Each structure stands twice: as C-alpha cells, then as structure tokens.
C-alpha cells in the first residue's frame, strides 16, 4: 500500500492522511499474529451530521463550563497556592486532518520539570507531578480546560484523544508501529473517546495496547452517532470522576 505525502501541504503544517478519508484500515484480531489487515469502508455522513455534532459539542461544552465554574475557581486557587508557575499548561497536539492546535489543561507538574513536548510520558508515582496535580489527574479534572478547546472548534467532546507529534508507542514512533495511524485524524479529537472508556488510556509503552487504542478510535469513527457520544460521556463521568481512574 503506497503512501502519498504531497509537498504542497508542507507549508501548512498538515500531514496528509494515509488513505482516502472514506476508507479505514482496521486490525483483524482473528489473524493478528500474521499481521493481516482488513479494510472497512465508512461512508461520509455529510454536512448535516457535522452540524448536528458541532451543535451537540457547543451546547455540551457550554453547559459544562457553567457547571464546573466553581471547580475552575477552586482549582485555580489551589494550583497558585501550592506551586509556582502558570495555572494552565498548553501543548501542541495533532487535530482534525493532522492540523496542529494548542490544547489546554490545568498544570499538574512542577514548571521546571515539565516536558513541553509531551514525548516523555507520565508514569505512576511520577516525581514531576505536584500534590494538587495528583488529585487532578486521579479525577481527570486537569482535562476540564479542554472544554475551551471544544468551544473554539479545535476539539469535540468525543473523539480520538489528541496525541503530541512524535509520540512513542513501545519503542517506536506511533505512526511507524501502526501504519494506519493517521486515519484517526479524519475527525476532530475528543476530550474522551471509545478507547478511553474501553480501558485503553494512559501509557502506550505496551505496543499491543497502543495498537488496540488506534483500532478503538477507528471503530468509533466508523460507527459514530450522537447516541454513542452520549453513552461515552456518561461512561467517562462514571470511570474518571466517580471511580477515579486517571493517572
């Protein structure tokens, strides 16, 4: 299978998708050991679907910002009182059609120890994380500022989680380990996604989990609906905020 990388995109900071947007390549787990892949065709839902999802995102993010406004204030105060540095942490991530955007989070690490590139992944017991940061990560409250990204149109409430360019999976670049990696960027990235509520979140040091995460992302893209988005959001609230499954 050939890969097209037109130089015309170079000046726009856009990496072209590996295949046409209507075709997604997914791992066939029944023959995974032989590394055989099957193609799954996905028909575009068109403009009405995009508009409906965008309205769903804006209403959901707006309500979320209003609901969590007291938490925003309390977290801001806690961060400023317990460690020097800015309240927010921002980082460049891959977005829709591989365009880069700046994602926002509450700062959870000591400023002088943080890795701005995001290539150095966080581990359990990571000494770079502040005391307040551990609570925020455990409850995933550090992700709340991404509601602003949704309002700006950089992200969706639900979709593949945005990765940093150069992210490693196992000992490889993600796109080298998974040849269909860039297919996940055919939609806006999300605050949460099918992979995350299915147990594929956190470190990608295990290459099997890293591959499974991309397959979940492509499954979401192929079957996306507002009902599925609503179910993923409810499962996220239960897993992250109530049970505290963050790192």
C-alpha positions in Angstrom: 0.0 0.0 0.0 1.5 3.3 -1.1 1.7 6.5 1.0 1.1 9.9 -0.6 2.8 12.9 1.0 2.3 15.8 -1.3 4.8 18.6 -0.7 2.0 21.2 -1.2 0.9 20.6 2.4 4.4 21.2 3.9 3.9 25.0 4.4 0.5 24.5 6.1 1.8 22.2 8.9 -0.6 19.5 7.7 0.4 15.8 7.3 -1.8 14.2 4.6 -3.9 11.2 5.6 -2.6 7.8 4.6 -5.6 6.8 2.5 -8.8 8.4 1.2 -11.0 9.6 4.1 -13.8 7.1 3.1 -11.5 4.1 3.8 -10.3 3.0 7.2 -8.0 0.1 7.8 -8.6 -1.9 11.0 -6.8 -4.7 12.6 -8.4 -8.1 12.2 -7.8 -9.7 15.6 -8.6 -13.2 14.3 -5.4 -13.1 12.2 -3.5 -10.5 14.2 -0.4 -12.7 14.7 0.1 -12.8 10.9 -0.3 -9.0 10.8 -3.1 -9.2 8.2 -5.4 -6.2 7.9 -8.8 -5.8 6.5 -10.5 -2.7 5.1 -13.6 -1.2 6.5 -15.5 1.3 4.3 -17.1 4.2 6.0 -19.5 6.4 4.1 -19.4 10.1 5.0 -22.4 11.4 6.9 -22.1 14.7 5.2 -22.8 18.3 6.4 -26.0 17.7 8.4 -24.2 15.2 10.6 -21.2 17.5 11.1 -23.5 20.4 12.0 -25.5 18.2 14.5 -22.3 17.0 16.2 -21.0 20.6 16.4 -24.2 21.9 18.0 -24.1 18.9 20.4 -20.5 19.9 21.3 -21.1 23.6 21.8 -24.2 23.0 24.0 -22.4 20.3 26.0 -19.2 22.3 26.4 -21.1 25.5 27.3 -23.2 23.7 30.0 -20.0 22.0 31.2 -18.2 25.3 31.7 -21.1 26.7 33.6 -21.5 23.6 35.8 -17.8 23.4 36.5 -17.2 27.1 37.0 -16.8 26.8 40.8 -14.4 23.9 40.3 -12.4 26.1 37.8 -12.1 28.8 40.5 -11.2 26.3 43.3 -8.6 24.5 41.2 -7.0 27.8 40.1 -6.6 28.9 43.7 -5.2 25.5 44.7 -2.6 25.5 42.0 -1.4 29.1 42.7 -1.1 28.5 46.4 0.8 25.2 46.2 3.4 25.6 43.4 4.9 28.5 41.4 4.0 28.8 37.8 1.0 29.3 35.5 -2.4 27.8 36.2 -2.7 26.3 32.7 -0.5 24.1 30.7 -0.6 24.2 26.9 0.9 21.9 24.3 0.8 21.4 20.6 -1.2 18.3 19.5 -2.5 16.7 16.3 -6.0 17.8 15.4 -8.5 17.4 12.6 -6.8 16.4 9.3 -3.4 16.5 11.1 -3.5 20.2 11.7 -1.8 21.2 14.9 -3.5 23.1 17.7 -2.8 24.2 21.2 -4.5 22.0 23.9 -5.2 23.4 27.4 -5.0 21.6 30.7 -4.6 22.6 34.4 -1.0 22.4 35.2 -0.2 19.3 37.3 3.6 19.2 37.2 6.3 21.4 38.6 7.1 24.0 35.9 10.8 23.3 35.9 10.3 19.5 35.4 7.5 19.5 32.9 8.1 18.2 29.4 6.6 20.7 26.9 6.9 18.3 24.0 4.9 15.6 25.7 7.2 12.9 24.4 8.2 11.9 27.9 5.0 10.1 29.1 3.7 10.3 32.7 4.1 7.2 34.9 2.5 6.3 38.2 4.3 7.9 41.1 6.0 10.4 38.6 8.0 12.8 40.8 7.3 15.7 38.3 3.6 15.8 39.5 2.6 18.2 42.3 0.4 17.2 45.2 -2.6 19.0 43.7 -1.7 17.6 40.3 -2.0 14.0 41.6 -5.6 14.7 42.7 -6.4 16.4 39.4 -5.0 13.5 37.4 -6.7 10.9 39.6 -10.1 12.5 38.9 -9.2 13.8 35.4 -10.2 17.3 36.5 -7.0 18.5 34.8 -8.8 18.0 31.5 -11.6 20.5 32.2 -9.9 23.4 30.3 -10.3 21.4 27.1 -14.0 22.5 27.2 -12.5 25.7 25.9 -10.9 23.9 23.1 -14.3 22.4 22.2 -15.9 25.9 22.2 -13.1 27.1 19.9 -13.7 24.3 17.5 -10.3 22.6 17.9 -11.8 19.6 19.6 -15.1 17.6 20.1 -16.5 16.3 23.3 -16.0 12.7 22.0 -13.4 11.5 19.5 -9.9 10.1 19.3 -7.7 11.6 22.0 -5.2 14.1 20.5 -1.6 13.0 20.6 1.6 15.0 20.5 3.7 14.8 17.3 6.4 12.3 17.8 4.5 10.3 20.4 6.1 6.9 21.1 4.3 3.6 21.3 6.5 0.9 22.7 10.0 1.8 21.3 8.7 3.2 18.0 7.0 6.3 16.7 3.3 5.7 16.8 2.9 6.0 13.1 5.7 3.5 12.5 4.2 0.9 14.8 0.7 1.4 13.3 0.8 2.1 9.6 -2.9 3.3 9.5 -2.3 5.7 12.5 -3.2 9.0 10.7 -6.6 7.7 9.8 -7.7 8.6 13.3 -7.4 12.3 12.4 -10.3 12.2 10.0 -12.5 13.7 12.7 -11.9 16.2 15.5 -10.1 14.9 18.5 -12.1 14.5 21.7 -11.9 15.1 25.4 -12.8 11.5 25.8 -13.3 8.6 23.4 -14.2 5.0 22.9 -10.7 3.8 23.5 -10.5 5.6 26.9 -13.8 4.2 28.2 -12.8 0.7 27.0 -9.7 0.7 29.1 -7.1 1.9 26.6 -5.7 5.0 28.2 -2.6 6.1 29.9 0.9 4.9 28.9 1.5 3.5 25.4 4.6 1.6 26.4 2.8 -1.7 25.7 2.6 -2.0 21.9 -0.5 -4.3 22.0 -2.4 -1.7 24.0 -1.2 1.1 21.7 -2.4 -0.8 18.6 -5.8 -1.6 20.3 -6.2 2.1 21.1 -6.0 3.1 17.4 -8.4 0.3 16.5 -10.9 1.6 19.0 -10.5 5.1 17.5 -11.3 3.8 14.0 -14.2 1.8 15.4 -15.6 5.0 16.8 -15.2 6.9 13.5 -17.0 4.1 11.6 -20.0 3.9 14.0 -20.2 7.5 15.4 -23.6 8.9 16.4 -24.9 11.4 18.9 -26.3 8.5 20.9 -22.9 6.8 21.0 -21.3 10.2 22.1 -23.8 10.5 24.9 -23.1 6.9 26.1 -19.3 7.5 26.0 -19.7 10.8 28.0 -21.8 9.0 30.7 -19.2 6.2 30.9 -16.4 8.8 31.2 -18.1 10.5 34.1 -18.5 7.2 35.9 -15.0 6.0 35.2 -13.0 9.2 35.7 -14.9 11.4 38.1 -16.6 8.8 40.2 -14.2 5.9 40.2 -11.0 8.0 39.7 -9.2 6.0 37.0 -6.8 8.8 36.0 -3.0 8.5 36.2 
